[in-house]
Amino acid sequence: ATRDEDSTCQQPKKVGNCKAAFPRVFFNSQTGQCENFIYGGCGGNDNNFETAEECENTC
């Protein structure tokens, strides 16, 4: 993994402060797994993928 991928995958899950409910996937660095979460639509970070496959390919 590159340094960018490492930092993306180490970021905490961040729902953001908007009220939407987008089903997304994040990499949980504590479990080493890509996991589902609900994204609010804004104020998130790079650890936010549309699919588990995209998460796994990055992390």
C-alpha positions as CSV (number, residue, x, y, z in Angstrom):
1,A,0.0,0.0,0.0
2,T,1.1,3.5,-0.7
3,R,1.4,6.2,2.0
4,D,-1.9,7.7,0.8
5,E,-3.7,4.4,1.1
6,D,-2.3,3.8,4.5
7,S,-3.5,7.2,5.8
8,T,-6.9,6.7,4.1
9,C,-7.4,3.3,5.7
10,Q,-6.3,4.4,9.1
11,Q,-8.8,7.3,9.3
12,P,-11.7,6.7,11.7
13,K,-15.2,6.2,10.5
14,K,-16.7,9.6,10.1
15,V,-20.5,9.9,9.6
16,G,-20.3,13.7,9.1
17,N,-22.8,16.3,10.3
18,C,-25.5,16.2,7.6
19,K,-28.7,14.3,7.9
20,A,-28.7,12.1,4.7
21,A,-28.3,8.4,5.0
22,F,-26.0,7.0,2.4
23,P,-25.0,3.3,2.9
24,R,-21.2,3.3,2.6
25,V,-18.3,1.1,3.6
26,F,-15.2,2.0,5.7
27,F,-12.0,0.2,6.6
28,N,-11.9,-0.6,10.3
29,S,-8.2,-0.5,11.1
30,Q,-8.9,-2.2,14.5
31,T,-10.5,-5.3,13.0
32,G,-8.7,-5.2,9.6
33,Q,-12.1,-5.5,7.9
34,C,-14.2,-3.3,5.6
35,E,-17.5,-2.6,7.4
36,N,-20.8,-0.9,6.5
37,F,-21.8,2.4,8.0
38,I,-24.3,5.2,7.2
39,Y,-22.8,8.4,5.8
40,G,-24.6,11.7,6.5
41,G,-23.6,13.2,3.1
42,C,-21.0,15.8,4.1
43,G,-18.0,16.4,6.4
44,G,-16.7,12.9,6.0
45,N,-13.1,11.8,5.2
46,D,-11.4,9.6,2.6
47,N,-12.2,6.4,4.5
48,N,-15.5,6.2,2.8
49,F,-16.2,3.8,-0.1
50,E,-19.3,3.1,-2.2
51,T,-18.7,-0.7,-2.2
52,A,-16.9,-3.3,-0.1
53,E,-14.9,-4.2,-3.2
54,E,-13.6,-0.6,-3.6
55,C,-12.7,-0.6,0.1
56,E,-10.9,-3.9,-0.1
57,N,-9.0,-2.9,-3.3
58,T,-7.8,0.3,-1.6
59,C,-7.0,-1.1,1.9
